Amino acid sequence: MSPAAQRPFAAPRNDAGSDSVWREVHARACAPYRATSTFDWYFARGKLGHDPVFRSLLESGDLRGARVVDIGCGRGLLASLLQSCSDMHRTGRWPAAWHEAPAVSAYTGIDLMQRDLRSAERALGSLALAPRFVCGDMRSTALPACELVVLLDVLHYVDHAAQLGVLAQVRSALQPQGRLLLRVGDSSQRRAFGFSHWVDTAVTLLRRRSAPPRSGRSIAEWTALLHGLGFGVRSVPMSAGTPFANVLLVADLR
């Protein structure tokens, strides 16, 4: 048995009611980006619509915590999604079949790309959630106290020592019973992981980032690392409908 506590992947429900609600959540989350640029709007529609992690987090109830820190936030898609969920819940549109809507009181997004953060601020600056965006390197940026940290597809851009440093900072910022949502590539899936690495490298070059992807680990290695920091971990395959080797690690402080 894998060291990770495996949980079977629950594919998004295909019933008409659930799909209809997700379409409304998705549309509400994308709407603020119309005010920035056509590219930002299409990017939000594509990323939120085709990356399985967003809907899965809502349906599973794994996205919980009053104060959220989103490391590698980019254009702030998660902040917009959280506001969309709040609006749906407030108006009685949240589906009973899903877990409770996220109840977020504070959101901090951290990213190295100033251009993406400017788009986030233009699109989301007037949200009731009042998201705060910080331009900084995840290896050195101080994290506020929080109940939830989200790290989706970013730790492989730094080496193993820096990965441990970032996770140690996360551990220190999280309050008792806090949670880390960490999506990583599983290097033991060699073909899919190799394809993911190639895509990340190409995107890095196109966006003129200085740091291409550097360091991967197997899920067993990621799990052992998190256990050493005091987390209990379960893993959820999170690449359905894509050619990647992505796995979501739901890590709760023990």
N, C-alpha and C positions, 0 to 999 in steps of 0.2 A: 504493500500500500504506500502511496506517496506520502511524504511528510506533511504535505498540505492537507487540510481537511476539505476533501472534495465535495462539491455540491453539484448535482446534475444541472446542466444549463437549461433554463426555462426559456424557450423561444418566445418572442412576443406573441401575445394572443392574437388570433385572427378573427375573433368574433366581431361582428359589425359595430357593436356598441363601444368596445374597447378601442377599436381602430378609429372610430369617429372622435372619441375624446382625445386620443393622441394627436390626431390631425389638428384639433383645436388648440391643444397645448403647443404644438409645433408652430402653428401659424402665429399665435400670440408671442411666442419667444422670438420669432424672426422679424416681426413687424417693426421693432424700433430701428432696425438696420436700414430700413428704407430711407431714413433721414440722412444717412451718411453717404452711401454710394450704392450703385447697382451691384458692383462687385461684392461689397460687404453683405448685401441682402442675399445674393445667390450663394455666397459662401456659407452663410448661416443656414439657409435652407438645405444645402447639400450636406453639411457636416452634421447638423442635428437630425436630418432625415435619414441618413445612410449609415451613420456610425451607431452600432447597436447598443453602445454603453448608456446612452442618455435615457432611452425608453426603459431599458432594463433596470436602471437605478430607481426610476419612479415606480415601476411595477413591483419591484422586490422590496421596497422600503429601505434599501441600504443607504439612501441619501438622507441621513439624519444628523441633527446637531444645530444648535442655535447660532453659533458663531462659526463661520466657514472661512477657511483659507484655501484659495485655489492657486496652486503653484504651476506656472506655465499656462496662465489663463488665456493668453492670446487676445482675441477680440471680446472676451467676456461672455461667451455663449452660455456658460453655466449660470452666471448671474441673471441673464435674461430668462433662462429656463426656470430658475427658482422664483423669479417674479411672476412668470406665467402661472406656475403652480399655485402661488399664493392667491392670485386673482381668481383662478378657477375654484379654489376652495372657498374663498370669500363669497362667491356668487352661487355656491351650491352646485357647481358643475363637476366637482371632483368625483370620480367613479368609486362606488362602494367596493367594487371587486379588487381595486388596487389597495396597497397599504396607505397609511395616512400621508397626506401631503406634507412635504418638507416645511418645517416651521423655522424660518431663518430670520434672525434679528440683525445680523451683521455679516457683511461679505467683504473680504479683502482678496483682490486678485494681484498676483505677482508675475511679471514677465520681463524678459530681457529686451523684447522688441518694442521700442518706443512707438513705432508706426502703428502697430496693432493696438497698443494701449490708447493712442489718440482716437482710433476708430471706436474703441469701447467707450471712451468717455463721451464722445459726441453722440453715440447711439443711446447710451444707458444713463447718462448723467442725471436725467430727471426721474428715474425710477423711484418708486416709494422705498425700495430697499436701500437706496443711497449707496451703491457699491463704491468701494475705495480701491483705486488702482495704483500700484507701486511699480515703477520701473527699477529692476534690480536683478542681480545674479542670485539664483536660489542657494548658492553655496555660501553667500555672505549676508543676505538680507535678513534682518531680524523678523521673526514671526510673532504676531500678537497671540495672546492666549485665546484658545479656541476649543471647540468640541469636535470639529471635523476638518481634516485636511484632505484635499483632493490633489492627486498627482497622476495625471493621465499622459502617458507616453512621453515623459521628459527625462527620467533619470538615466536613460542610456546615453544621453549626450555628455555625461561626465564619467570619469574613471571610477574604479571600484572604491578607492579611498574617499573620493568626494561623495559617492553615493551613501556611504556609511555616515559621513558628516552631515549630509542633508537629513537623513532619516533620524539621526540623533537630535538635530534641531527640532524636527517634527515631534519627536517623543517628548522633548522638553516643553514645547508649546501646548501640547494637548492636555486638557484637563482630565480629572479622573473619569474613567469610562469613555474616554474620547475614542475617536475612530479615524483611521487612515484608509482612504480608498486609493489604491495604487494599481494602475494598469501598466503592465510590462509585457515585453516579448519573451516567449519561452524559447531559450536558445537550444533546448533539447529537440525541438521540432525544426530540424536543420533546414529543410527546404523552405518552409514558410518563413522561418526566422531570417534566412538569407534574403528572401524576397523583400521582407519588411526593411531590412538594413539597406538594401539597394534603393528602395523608394525613399527612405529617409535621407539618404545621401544625396539623391537627385534633388529633393525638395530643398535641402540645405544649400546646395549650390545655386539653385534658382533664386532663393531668397537672400543669397549673399550673407549667410550667417557664418561666423568665424569658426564654429565648432561643429564638425560633422559627428554623427553618432559614433560612440567609441566602445562602450562596454556593455555586454549582455550577460545574463545569468540564466540558468535553468530555473524552473519554478521551485524545485527542491532547494536550490541555493538561495533564492529570494526568501523563501519561507524560513530557512534556518537563520538568515540574517535578521529577519523581523522577530523571530522567537528570541534571539539573543538580546533584543532591545526591549523585551517584555510584552510583546504583542501575541495574542492568540490570532490565528490566521485561518481563513478558508478561501479557497480559490474557485473562481467562476470563469469558465471559458467565455471569452468576450470578443470573438472575431467572426461570429455567424454572418454569412453573406459576404465575407471578405476573404482574400487570400492570405491573410496575415496570421501570426502566431500569438495573438494577444490574449492575455489572461488578466482578469481583475482579481486582485488580492484584497479582501475585506479584512482589515487588521484592527482588532479591538484591544485596548489596553487591558491587561489582566490584573 
